[in-house]
């Protein structure tokens, strides 16, 4: 403490403390609580030990340190009289110990109490009561769970802080978002569903979705997809499936189109399911050819093409030769453009 310090700075500080004590009604020679007086004079320099011995956090939010060999390094709380610049952080040059009980009594007016919505490690939203002196947290306690409106506020704040990527994009919403992104690339009249675009329009489409949700990770996939649909201008809504159909119709049924694939919309499909197809399939009103990732009967890559008729007329012969050797029980016609689509092997004995 200051009384043990024989330096001129400490003597000056003690004299100043005595003057403060007399001004506060104390008499000469009476006991002086150095820590209390310094905290009264410099509340922003109240400090609490953190981490390893000697490292402290000031109420101002700055870090400071006391030499580990200094007796004050063993104190939990200090009231700092003088700071000096150190290599990495401020050094405490002069301070007095501060009793924790004094904080709760004589300095209680410095304690701020706030109730804040937070998440526990489990992901559960809770209301915490936090007591602090400036940047120093005295304690925090869970006092309840938020109601629906409070929880909605938490979710909105998480989106504001973390962005659209914090949402759980399920299969349905992700697929629709990729289709809309494809169409926006062709025509800006379609909604901008990039992260920036969706953030800019968050109040229109996302905030209603968050009403009643318990977490961003648990946001309903179908509700997200419906909300995205709500961004489509009414005069374009009926053209969504026409210009960006979710599936490619084939002679045997259909195959899903991946609009988020690198290089443009892509379909993975067994090559035999496209026998008889003579026109390369397109999307975007005929403007964009689909990338066809053609597969073997075992769903291994055979060829990638954006020109199916050219493939039939060109490299099919080499592919056919290889496929006949690997999969002899499957049909491999010389002219697949005129053959019948199939996903079956030939009956045994044929």
N, C-alpha and C positions, 0 to 999 in steps of 0.2 A: 504494500500500500504506500501511500504518499509519506506516512510518518516514518516508514523504514528507509525511505529514499533520502539520502543526505545531499543530493545535488542542489545547486541553486534553483533550478526549475521547480523541484519539489517544494523547497522552502517558500518560493513565491506562490505556488499553488495553494499551500496550506494557509498562508496569510490571506489569500483571496477567499478561501473557503471560510475562514474565521469571519471575514467581513460579511460574507453572505449569511453566515449563521446569525451574526448580530443583527443584520438587517431583517432577518426572518424572525427575530425575537429571542434568539439564544443569547446567553451571557458569555462573557470572556471566560475562558478556562473550561467551559462546558464541553461535553462530548460532541464531536462533529462527525456526522455520517458522510464521509468524503464521497462515497459512491452516489448517495442520494443527491448531494449538492451538485456534483458534476452532471448527473443525469438531468437534473432540473435545468441546468444551464445549457447543456448540449444534448438534448434528447436524440438528435440524429446520430450521436456517437455512442449510444448504448450498443453494446456488442455482446454476441453470444458465441461461445466456442462451437466449432463444427469440425468434423473430420478429425485429423490427427492433432496432437497437442500443439497449441500455439496458433492454430488457424481460426479466424473469427469472421463473423458476418456482422457488419454494422447495420443499424436501423436504416441508414441512408441507402442501403443496398450494395455498398462497396465492401470489398474484402480487405482484411487486415491480418497482421500476424504479430505474435509476441514470441520472443526467443523462447525456445523450449526449456531452457535452463532458468528462465525467470519464474519466481514463485507464482506470478499472476497467470502463468500458462496452465496452472492447475484449477483455476477458477472457471465456473460455468458462465458467469456474467461479469462484464466489466463496464465501467463508465469511463470513457476515454477523454483525457484532458488534452493530449497533444498527439498528433500523427506526423510521421515523416515519410518521405518517399523511399521505397525500397526498390530492389531490382525488378521484382515481379508484382508486388502489391505494397500497399502502405504498411509501415511498421508502427506499432504502438510504442510511443516514446514515454508517455506518462499516462497512468490510469489508476483507478481504484477499483477494488472488488465491489460488486453490487449484489446485494442479497436478493434472492428470488422472491422472498416474501414482501420485500419493499416494492417490487414491481406490482404486486397484487393489491397493495394498500396505498402507500404514499404516491405511487406513480400510476395508479389505476386509470386515471383520466387519459393516459397515453395509449391505453389498450383499445384497439379498434376490433369490433366484432362484425363479421360478415357471414351471411349464409349463401352458399354457392352450390350450384348443381355440378356434380362430378360423376365420374365412372370409377367403379372399383375394378381391380384386375380381372374379375370374372366377367366384366362387361355390364353389371347391374348399375343402373342409374340411381344415385342417392343424393340427398341433400346433406351437405356438411356445414357445420358451424366452425368457423376458423377464427381464432383470436390471434392478433398480431400487434407488434409494435413496429411500425414501418414495414421494412422488408423481412423482419424476423417473425417467424411463426411460433407462437407460444404453444399452441396445441390445436388440434382439429378433431372433430367428433361427428360421427354420422348421427343425425337427429331424425331422419325419416326418409321416405321415398317420395319422388315428385308426382304430382297429379298430371293428368293428360296434357294440360296447357304448358306446364313447366317442362315436361319431357319433350314436347314438341320444340320448345325453345332450346333445349339441350341439343337436339338433333340438328336444328338449323345452325346453331353455333359451330357444331362439328363440321358441317358442310362448308361454312364460311372459312373455317380454319384449314381444312384438309382438301377441299375441292370435290369435284364430281367423282373422282376416283375412290372416295371413301364409301360410295354406295355399293351395295352388293348387286352386281349386274348379272341376273340370272339368264338362262338360255333364251327365254322369250324376249325380254327387253334388249338383250345384246344383239339378237338377230335383227330385230326391228331397227335398232339404232344403226346397224351396219347398212341396212337397206336405205335408210334415210340419208346417211352420209354419202352413199353412192349417188342417189338422186340429186342431192345438193351439189355434188361435183359436176353434174350435167346441167343443172339449172338452179341458180340461187333463189328461185321462188320457193323451193323446198326448204324446210327449216334447217338451220345450222345446228347440228347435234355434236359438234366438237366439244371438248371440255369447256372452252371459253364461251362458246355459244350457249351451252346449257346453263352455265353459271350466270350468264347475263339474263337469261329468262327464268331463273330459278323460282321467282315469286309466282310466276304464272303456272308452271307445270309441276314443280317439285314440292313446294310448301304444302299444297293440299294432300299430297301423298304421305307426308310426314305426320299429318294429324292422326293420332291413334297408333302410330308405329312405336315399337319399344326400343329399337336400335336401328342404325343404318344397315347393319349386316342382316337384319331380319326384315328389311323392307320387302314387301310383297312384289314378286317378279311381275305378276299380271297387272298389278296397279301401276307399276313403273311403265310397262308397255302401253297401257291405256293412256297414261299421262303424256307419253311421247306422241301418241296418235293425236292427242288434243292440240299439239303444236302445228299439225298439218292444216294449211288453209282449206276451208270447206270445198272450194272448187277443185282442189287437187286430191282430196281424200279418195274419191272413187277411182283415181288412176294409179293408186299405189300398187295394187296387185297386177295391174296391166303392165306397168313400166318396170317394176321390180318384184316379180313373182317370187314367193319364198321357195318354190320348188320347180324343177324342170320336168315337164311332162314327157314321158318316154313311151315307146311302144308297149312296155310292160307295166307302166304305172308312173312313178315319179321318183326324182332324186333331189335331195336338198341342195340349195345353192348357198355357198359361203360368200357373202358380199364383203366380208372383212379380210379376205385372202389377199396376200401380197400379189400385185400384178392384176388385180381386178376380180370380178365375180368368178367363182370356180365351182366345178362339180366333179366329185370323185364318183366314178361309175364303172362297172365291169364293161369291157368293150363289147361283149356279146349282147348286152342289153340295148345297144344302139344299132344293131344290124337292121338294115332297111331304112335308116335315116339318111336322106340325101341332101338335106340343107343344114348348114351349121346353125345351131341354136343361138339366139341373141337375147339381150335384155335392153332396157332403156329405149324401148320403141324401135328396136332394130339397129340402134347405133353402136352397141357394144357387144362383140362376140364373147360368148362364155369361154372360159378356159376349161377344157375338158381334160381331166386327169384320168386317162383310161387305165383300167386295172385288169389283171388276169383273173381267172376263176378263183384263185386264192387271195385275191385283192392285193396283189403285188403290182407295182408300177409297170406299165407297158409303154405308154407314150403320153406326152402332153401336147395338145394341139388346139389351135384356134381356127382350124380349117379341116373339118371332118371329111368333106368330099375329097380334098387334096390328099388326106391321109389314106382314104380307101384306094385312091388311084395310084398312090406313090409307095410309101414305105410299108404299107400293109403286107405286101408280099413277103418281106423279110420277117416281119412280126409273125405272120401266119406260119412260116416255116419253123420258127422257134417254138411257138405255142403248140403246134401239132406234136412236137417231140416231148414237150413237158406235160401237156394235158391231152393225151390221145383220145380220151373218152368224150371230149367236148367237140362240138362242130366248129370247123374253121373253114368257111367257104372261100372260094377264090374271089368271088365278087360280093362282099358283105353289103354293098348298097342295095342289092336285090334279094338278100337273104332275110329270113325271118328271125326277129329278135328272140333271144332265149336266155334263161339263167339256169338251165338244166344240162346235165350231162346226157350223152346218148345212152339208151338202155343197154344193158350188158348183152354181149353177143352180137352187136350191130357194128 
